[in-house]
Amino acid sequence: MRAKSWVVHVFAVILISTLMSCTGKAVKVGVEEPEPELKKERLDETAALLERLVSFNKKASFIEGDAFVIYKDDEQTYSFRVHAIADMSRKNYKLSVDEYVFKIPLFTLIKNQSDVLAITHSKKTYALLRYEDLDFSSVTDLHIPKEFFIHAVFGAFYVIEGSKKFSSPEEHILLMETANRKQKVLFSEEMLPVESSYTLSDKFVQVQFSKFREVESVQFPHKITIRNDERNLKINYSKLHINTPLHSSTFALDTSGLEKYSRTQ
């Protein structure tokens, strides 16, 4: 009996020692550990990366260019010619899309402030609507927010606002998130933003910029790729003018010449 009692005593001592050594790791049930605070150095690095991204987006105020566009889905590949014009400061845009081979007009979209003129040349119809009611997914089938799409077309990254921000400076990555959105921006070795990935309510979107060339002292991506699920849209700019002021009439919602078109909205 003494030997058995001694074994029990030793086992109890070992068990108590083990529990005491683990007290620093124990977590009370139902109580969450506080999130570790970011060091000041990390906060400064994050702010620097965000400032680089915002500065990059602001360098091109006026943009006009011609692009060759390839759109692929699971079954087919489509080719288009696009003439793109933007006043980024006022958020006014004009996109003219033509059939690639015969240059037949397919679609024209003009945004002026909060109003939009959308012309579908193939159906000879047009619509005048509010920008908030415009749905790009019916045109691109990419099912992504229009602001993301517009920013990407004109060589800028949409930035999630009002979000937590942190970074991985060793890898030149900026991370942002809200309750239902996440965004990761990857910078090149030259510290140019080259890729942005978004998760929006479990839907994944990726935008990539490549073939940077200097135009009017601005490093501008001449190849832009937008991916969503099994679809992707590739924009290859062949000609670009940067920061050449545009006349206000460029974005006039002019319906003259559409007498043979039917208004749908």
Summary of the structure (lengths in Angstrom):
residues: 265
radius of gyration: 27.0
end to end distance: 95.2
largest distance: 108.3
contacts: 701
relative contact order: 0.16
helix: 24%
strand: 43%
